[in-house]
Amino acid sequence: MGVFVFLPLVLPLTAWPVARLAEQRLHPRTATRLLTAVAAVMALCSTVCLALVMVVGTAQLPGNPLPDGWSDPEVRAAVPYDEVVGKAAIPALCAVVLVSARALWRHGRVRRRAHRALAGLPGTGVAVLPDDVPYAYALPGGRRDRVVVTTALLDCLEPAERRALFAHERAHLTARHHRFLLAVRLAALANPFLRPLRTAVAYTAERWADEEAAKAVGDRRAVATAIGKAALVSRGTPVATLAGLAAPGPVPRRVVALLCPAPAVRTWPSVFTSVGLAAWAAAAGTAVSAMSSANAAVTMFLILRAATPL
């Protein structure tokens, strides 16, 4: 077991290079899916290993509810027990569970409140609110997915730019971007080393919607203009929205990307490129993290099962 139980806690560092390079070198759809998968697997593995360390630490506390055999000297010699690390894992895991539960609860609350606020409006795919504050966002779920936009924002845009805005928000809904954003948010809460991936996915999801909007309206410049105008006049929604879907992201970078040719669609980058090397390094780190956590879990299970009297 040894060091394997601690590896998944630090292996997310291997994904830092690809988090930055994927934003610049990969198609936004590929980057979003890749980074989300890496973040989710690494967060799960690090949480499992944190729980295993916590079990060892809890077994040494007086009055713990665990079987007495788990704190025997033979068990302590077989597992990577450390008094400080084992006991520190207890509040760490509790914090992970609490902040993740709070994030899920807040996500559900905002979603329910948003749908209740639109209950009196016609059940169309677009909800136009008579509001002096310019903003727009995509609202998934309920009876149907909806795009919410205010009259103040629509008044600032030309007809072609309005079509681009609606295409952008519909792309968020079609691709279910809120699920990617929620997954990386929970992953970053589980392991702070995964925060760069959360930031990267927040950007690549917006770029993914930008590219889908440009494809739908057939005018990349109109989408770039709509994004720029919306960012200039919008001060954000007056209430919290789902998983950052209303966040404009790094607008100048998005506008520059839209003024360039459309990125090539590749399922996986070549290993002979910098982004390819970074992607393979992140994939290797993810695989090692999964194997380490599996090895530690199985070994811990066998040891504790042998130490527990029938």
N, C-alpha and C positions, 0 to 999 in steps of 0.2 A: 504494500500500500504506500508507505513512505511519503515521498514528495508528491506523488500523483494527486493526493487530495488537495494540495495547495496550488497546483499548476493552473486549473481553470480560473482561479481568482485573478491571475495576472496575464493569461494568454490573450485577453482582449487587446492588449498592447500591439499584437501582431496585425490587427486590423486598422490601425491608425493610418498607415500609408495609403491603403486603398480607399479609405474614407475621403481623402482629399483628391486623389487622382481620379476616382470614379466620377466625381462631379464634373471634371474637365474633359475626360477622355472617353467615357462610355455613353451610350445612349441613355437618356434619363430613365426609361422603363427598365432597362437592364440593371442600371446602377441602383435603382430603388429596390428591386427584387433581391439583388445580391446582398446589399448592405442590410436589408431587413432580415434576411435569412441568417446571415452571419451573427447579427446582434441577438436575434431570438435564441439561437442555439447556444451561443456563449453565455448569455444571461441565465438560461436554464441550467447549464452545466455548473456555473459558478454558484448558483443558489443551492444546487444539490450538494456540492462539496462543502459549502458553508454550513448546511444542515448536518452533514456528517461530522464536521469538526465540533459543532455545537453539542451533538450527542455525546461525544467523548468528554467534552468539558462539563456537561451537565452530570455525567455519571460520577464526577469527582466531588460534586457539591453535597454537603451533608443534608439529609432529609429529602433527597431527590426521589421522585416516584419510580425511577428505573430499577430493574432487577439488581440485586447486590452483586451478582456475578460480573456485571459490566464494569465495576470499579476494582476488580481483582488485580493484583500485580501482574499476573500473566497477560491479562487483556491490555493493561497499560504498556507492557513491553511489546505487544504485537501491533499496536496502532500508534500513529504519530501524535501521541498525547503531549500537549504543552499546556501547562497550567494557565499561563497568561492568554495564549491564543485561543485555547478552548473556552475559557470563560468570556473572552471578548466576543466570541462568535455568537453568544446568546443574545446580547442586545443588538448586535449587527443584524442577525436574522430577523429579530422582532421588528427592527426598523424597516427592513426590506418589505416584510409582510404588511406593515401598517401603511407605508407610503404607497405601495402598489394598490392596496385596497382603497385608499383614499383617492387615488387617481382614477380607478375604475368607477367608484361611487360618483365622483365629480363628473366624469364623462357621461354616465347615465343620467345624472340630474340635469345637466345642461341640455342634453338631448330631449328629455321629457319636457323641460320648460320651454324649449324652442318650439316643439310641436304644439304645445298648449297655446302658445302665443299666436300661432297661425291657425288655430282651430276655426275661427270665424271667417276665414278667407276662402275663396273658391278653391276647390281641390285640383288646381292645375299644377303643371310642373314648374311654373315660375310664380313666385309670390312677390308682388311689387308693393312695398310699404311706403306710405306717404310720410316721409321723414326728411328733416332738413340736414341730417347727418349722412354723408355719402359713404356707403359701404355695401359689400356684397359677400355672400358666402354660400357654400353648398351644405345642405342639410339632408343627410341620409336617414333612411328608416321611416317608421310610421307606415301609413297606408301607401305612400309613394315617396320617392326621392324628390326633393324640391331645391330650386335655386332661389335664394332670397336676395333681393336687391332693392335699394331705396330709389325714390324718384330723384333725390338730390344727385345721386351718382349718374343716373341715366341722362339727366339734363346736361351733364358735363361731356357726354360722349356723342360722337357722330354715329349714324346708323350702322356703318361698317364696324365701328369700334364696339357698338352694343352687341352685334352678332359675335364678335370675338370674345367679349366678356362672358356671354351666355355659353359659348362653346367651351371656354376654359372651365367654368364652374361645372358644366355637365360632364366634362372629362374627369373631374375629381370624383363625381358620383359613379360614373360608369366603371372606372378602374378601382373603385372602393379604396381610395387613398386614405380615408380615415382609419382603416384597419392597419395599413402600413405604419402610419404615424403613431397610432396607439401602441402598436407592438414595440417600436423602437423607444417610445417614451417609457414603457414599462421596463424594457431592457436596461435603459440608462439609470432608472431608479434602482434596479437590482444590482447593477455594477457600474459605479461612476466612470470606470475606464471606457465605457461604451458611449459616453456623451458625444464624442466627435461623430459617431455614426448617426446619432439622432439628429444632429445639426445637418449632416450631409443629406439624410433622407428628407428632411424638411425642405431642402433646396431642390433635390432631384424630383420630388413629387410635384413641386410647382413647375419645374422645367418639363416634366412629362405632360402635365396639363397644357402648358404653353404649346408644345409640339402637336398635341392632338387638336388644339384649337386652330393652329396654323393650317393643319391638314384639312380641317372641316371647312374653314372659310376660304382657303386657298390664297391667303395674303398674309405673309409673315410680318410685313411692315404694319399692317392694321392691328395685329395682335400686339406688337411691340408698343405701338402708340397707345392702345387701350390700357396696357399694363402701366405705362409711364403716367398717363393722365390719372388713372385710378389711384396710383400710389401718391401722386401730388396732392390730390384733393381729399383722400380718405385719411381719417384719423383712427381707423380701426372701429370695430363694432362696439356699441355701448355696453355690451355684456360679453362674458366669456363665450367662446365658440368651441366647436368640437376639434380637439387634437390639432389646433393650429391651422385649420383649413382657411381661415380668414386672414392669416398672416401673409403679408406681401412678399416676404423673403428678400434676398439681396437683389433688388429691382434693377440696378444698373447692369449687373452681370446677366440677368435674364434678358434685358433689352438687347444687349450686345450679342448674345447667343441667337436671338431671333433675327437680327440683322445679318447674320451669317447663314451660309447654306445649312440645310437640315442635316443633323448628325446621322452617320451611317448606323444601321441597325445590325448589331452583332450579338449573338447569344453569349459568347465568351471571348475575352480578348486574347490575342496571341501572347504566348509566353515570352516572345522576344521583344516585348515592349515594356516600358516602365509600369504601366497600369496592369499589364499581364502578370509581371513578376509580383506586384503588390497583391493582385487578386489571388494568385496561387499561394502566396505566403499567408493571406487571410484564410484561405480554404484549408491549408495545412494546419494553421493554428486552431481552426474550428474543429477539424478532425481529431487533433491531439487532445483538445479540450473534452470532446465527447468520449474518447477512449479513456482518458484519465478519470473522468467522473464515473464512467461505467466500471472501470477497474476498482476504483476506491469504494464504490457502492457495493459491488459484489463481495469484495474482500471484507469490508466492514460487516456485511450481513452474515457471512460465514463465521467470522470471529465471534460476533455477538450471539449468534445462534448456538455456537459451541459453548459459550460461557453462560448461557441461560439454562438453568435446570428445568427439566420437564415437569 
